[in-house]
C-alpha cells in the first residue's frame, strides 16, 4: 500500500486553512493566492485614488 503525503496549512488555533496533495501544487496555489490578493488590493487603491482625484 502506497502512502500519500498531504500538505496542509493550519492557523494558530489548529484549524485547516488549505491542503494539497503535492508540494508543488501547494506552493503554486499559495503563490497564486498571494499574487492575486496583491492585485486586488492595488485595484481597490486605484479606484479610491481615482474617486479622490475627481473631488480635487
VMD Tcl script that builds the backbone (N, CA, C; Angstrom):
set m [mol new atoms 168]
animate dup $m
set s [atomselect $m all]
$s set {name element resname resid chain x y z} {
  {N N UNK 1 A 0.843 -1.184 0.000}
  {CA C UNK 1 A 0.000 0.000 0.000}
  {C C UNK 1 A 0.881 1.237 0.000}
  {N N UNK 2 A 0.575 2.163 -0.873}
  {CA C UNK 2 A 1.368 3.368 -1.012}
  {C C UNK 2 A 0.857 4.458 -0.077}
  {N N UNK 3 A 1.795 5.126 0.591}
  {CA C UNK 3 A 1.398 6.232 1.457}
  {C C UNK 3 A 1.347 7.508 0.627}
  {N N UNK 4 A 0.426 8.364 0.954}
  {CA C UNK 4 A 0.238 9.620 0.218}
  {C C UNK 4 A 0.409 10.771 1.196}
  {N N UNK 5 A 1.278 11.708 0.841}
  {CA C UNK 5 A 1.536 12.868 1.684}
  {C C UNK 5 A 0.525 13.959 1.359}
  {N N UNK 6 A -0.019 14.548 2.403}
  {CA C UNK 6 A -0.968 15.646 2.241}
  {C C UNK 6 A -0.387 16.871 2.933}
  {N N UNK 7 A -0.174 17.930 2.159}
  {CA C UNK 7 A 0.378 19.166 2.694}
  {C C UNK 7 A -0.769 20.053 3.141}
  {N N UNK 8 A -0.691 20.504 4.393}
  {CA C UNK 8 A -1.791 21.252 4.992}
  {C C UNK 8 A -1.275 22.523 5.644}
  {N N UNK 9 A -2.021 23.622 5.477}
  {CA C UNK 9 A -1.726 24.872 6.166}
  {C C UNK 9 A -2.793 25.060 7.237}
  {N N UNK 10 A -2.348 25.317 8.469}
  {CA C UNK 10 A -3.285 25.495 9.576}
  {C C UNK 10 A -3.062 26.867 10.209}
  {N N UNK 11 A -4.111 27.376 10.859}
  {CA C UNK 11 A -3.976 28.656 11.549}
  {C C UNK 11 A -3.509 28.419 12.981}
  {N N UNK 12 A -3.461 29.478 13.787}
  {CA C UNK 12 A -2.943 29.367 15.155}
  {C C UNK 12 A -3.790 28.463 16.039}
  {N N UNK 13 A -5.072 28.349 15.730}
  {CA C UNK 13 A -5.963 27.506 16.532}
  {C C UNK 13 A -5.960 26.051 16.077}
  {N N UNK 14 A -5.187 25.738 15.031}
  {CA C UNK 14 A -5.100 24.375 14.549}
  {C C UNK 14 A -6.153 24.010 13.525}
  {N N UNK 15 A -6.902 24.986 13.037}
  {CA C UNK 15 A -7.930 24.727 12.024}
  {C C UNK 15 A -7.295 24.737 10.645}
  {N N UNK 16 A -7.728 23.837 9.791}
  {CA C UNK 16 A -7.170 23.734 8.445}
  {C C UNK 16 A -7.625 24.893 7.579}
  {N N UNK 17 A -6.651 25.546 6.933}
  {CA C UNK 17 A -6.950 26.645 6.019}
  {C C UNK 17 A -6.958 26.128 4.588}
  {N N UNK 18 A -5.939 25.353 4.235}
  {CA C UNK 18 A -5.771 24.893 2.865}
  {C C UNK 18 A -5.002 23.582 2.875}
  {N N UNK 19 A -5.256 22.736 1.891}
  {CA C UNK 19 A -4.489 21.498 1.745}
  {C C UNK 19 A -4.285 21.173 0.272}
  {N N UNK 20 A -3.219 20.419 0.004}
  {CA C UNK 20 A -2.914 19.982 -1.359}
  {C C UNK 20 A -2.241 18.619 -1.279}
  {N N UNK 21 A -2.318 17.879 -2.370}
  {CA C UNK 21 A -1.728 16.545 -2.401}
  {C C UNK 21 A -0.274 16.554 -2.853}
  {N N UNK 22 A 0.191 17.626 -3.487}
  {CA C UNK 22 A 1.583 17.687 -3.922}
  {C C UNK 22 A 2.227 18.966 -3.400}
  {N N UNK 23 A 3.546 18.900 -3.222}
  {CA C UNK 23 A 4.273 20.048 -2.689}
  {C C UNK 23 A 4.256 21.207 -3.678}
  {N N UNK 24 A 4.494 20.925 -4.964}
  {CA C UNK 24 A 4.496 21.997 -5.960}
  {C C UNK 24 A 3.108 22.599 -6.134}
  {N N UNK 25 A 2.079 21.792 -6.026}
  {CA C UNK 25 A 0.722 22.319 -6.079}
  {C C UNK 25 A 0.429 23.222 -4.901}
  {N N UNK 26 A 0.934 22.855 -3.733}
  {CA C UNK 26 A 0.747 23.658 -2.525}
  {C C UNK 26 A 1.461 25.001 -2.656}
  {N N UNK 27 A 2.726 24.969 -3.093}
  {CA C UNK 27 A 3.498 26.202 -3.248}
  {C C UNK 27 A 2.896 27.065 -4.354}
  {N N UNK 28 A 2.519 26.442 -5.470}
  {CA C UNK 28 A 1.933 27.198 -6.576}
  {C C UNK 28 A 0.633 27.868 -6.199}
  {N N UNK 29 A -0.223 27.150 -5.513}
  {CA C UNK 29 A -1.513 27.730 -5.104}
  {C C UNK 29 A -1.313 28.842 -4.078}
  {N N UNK 30 A -0.374 28.656 -3.164}
  {CA C UNK 30 A -0.101 29.693 -2.162}
  {C C UNK 30 A 0.418 30.956 -2.839}
  {N N UNK 31 A 1.351 30.794 -3.782}
  {CA C UNK 31 A 1.885 31.947 -4.516}
  {C C UNK 31 A 0.792 32.636 -5.318}
  {N N UNK 32 A -0.065 31.852 -5.961}
  {CA C UNK 32 A -1.140 32.418 -6.776}
  {C C UNK 32 A -2.101 33.232 -5.917}
  {N N UNK 33 A -2.450 32.720 -4.747}
  {CA C UNK 33 A -3.363 33.437 -3.855}
  {C C UNK 33 A -2.727 34.743 -3.390}
  {N N UNK 34 A -1.439 34.722 -3.038}
  {CA C UNK 34 A -0.765 35.944 -2.593}
  {C C UNK 34 A -0.680 36.966 -3.721}
  {N N UNK 35 A -0.374 36.509 -4.936}
  {CA C UNK 35 A -0.254 37.403 -6.081}
  {C C UNK 35 A -1.595 38.031 -6.420}
  {N N UNK 36 A -2.646 37.229 -6.461}
  {CA C UNK 36 A -3.971 37.762 -6.772}
  {C C UNK 36 A -4.469 38.698 -5.675}
  {N N UNK 37 A -4.136 38.407 -4.429}
  {CA C UNK 37 A -4.503 39.304 -3.325}
  {C C UNK 37 A -3.853 40.667 -3.479}
  {N N UNK 38 A -2.593 40.682 -3.886}
  {CA C UNK 38 A -1.881 41.943 -4.115}
  {C C UNK 38 A -2.525 42.722 -5.254}
  {N N UNK 39 A -2.893 42.027 -6.319}
  {CA C UNK 39 A -3.532 42.688 -7.466}
  {C C UNK 39 A -4.866 43.304 -7.047}
  {N N UNK 40 A -5.652 42.594 -6.255}
  {CA C UNK 40 A -6.952 43.104 -5.811}
  {C C UNK 40 A -6.773 44.339 -4.937}
  {N N UNK 41 A -5.797 44.319 -4.037}
  {CA C UNK 41 A -5.545 45.482 -3.183}
  {C C UNK 41 A -5.116 46.681 -4.026}
  {N N UNK 42 A -4.293 46.446 -5.056}
  {CA C UNK 42 A -3.879 47.546 -5.949}
  {C C UNK 42 A -5.060 48.117 -6.709}
  {N N UNK 43 A -5.945 47.267 -7.180}
  {CA C UNK 43 A -7.122 47.744 -7.916}
  {C C UNK 43 A -8.018 48.582 -7.012}
  {N N UNK 44 A -8.238 48.129 -5.794}
  {CA C UNK 44 A -9.054 48.899 -4.847}
  {C C UNK 44 A -8.411 50.249 -4.563}
  {N N UNK 45 A -7.092 50.272 -4.385}
  {CA C UNK 45 A -6.378 51.538 -4.165}
  {C C UNK 45 A -6.496 52.476 -5.342}
  {N N UNK 46 A -6.409 51.942 -6.563}
  {CA C UNK 46 A -6.539 52.785 -7.751}
  {C C UNK 46 A -7.937 53.370 -7.862}
  {N N UNK 47 A -8.947 52.595 -7.512}
  {CA C UNK 47 A -10.328 53.102 -7.554}
  {C C UNK 47 A -10.509 54.231 -6.539}
  {N N UNK 48 A -9.997 54.027 -5.336}
  {CA C UNK 48 A -10.125 55.054 -4.292}
  {C C UNK 48 A -9.381 56.322 -4.702}
  {N N UNK 49 A -8.161 56.173 -5.246}
  {CA C UNK 49 A -7.405 57.348 -5.686}
  {C C UNK 49 A -8.084 58.041 -6.866}
  {N N UNK 50 A -8.702 57.268 -7.755}
  {CA C UNK 50 A -9.426 57.857 -8.877}
  {C C UNK 50 A -10.613 58.665 -8.416}
  {N N UNK 51 A -11.369 58.142 -7.472}
  {CA C UNK 51 A -12.517 58.879 -6.935}
  {C C UNK 51 A -12.043 60.122 -6.183}
  {N N UNK 52 A -10.946 60.017 -5.450}
  {CA C UNK 52 A -10.423 61.176 -4.719}
  {C C UNK 52 A -9.936 62.258 -5.672}
  {N N UNK 53 A -9.392 61.868 -6.837}
  {CA C UNK 53 A -8.907 62.890 -7.775}
  {C C UNK 53 A -10.053 63.648 -8.434}
  {N N UNK 54 A -11.232 63.037 -8.490}
  {CA C UNK 54 A -12.388 63.739 -9.042}
  {C C UNK 54 A -12.754 64.936 -8.154}
  {N N UNK 55 A -12.643 64.755 -6.848}
  {CA C UNK 55 A -13.017 65.798 -5.893}
  {C C UNK 55 A -11.798 66.631 -5.469}
  {N N UNK 56 A -10.881 66.844 -6.358}
  {CA C UNK 56 A -9.665 67.588 -6.086}
  {C C UNK 56 A -10.017 68.930 -5.545}
}
mol reanalyze $m
mol bondsrecalc $m
mol representation Tube
mol addrep $m
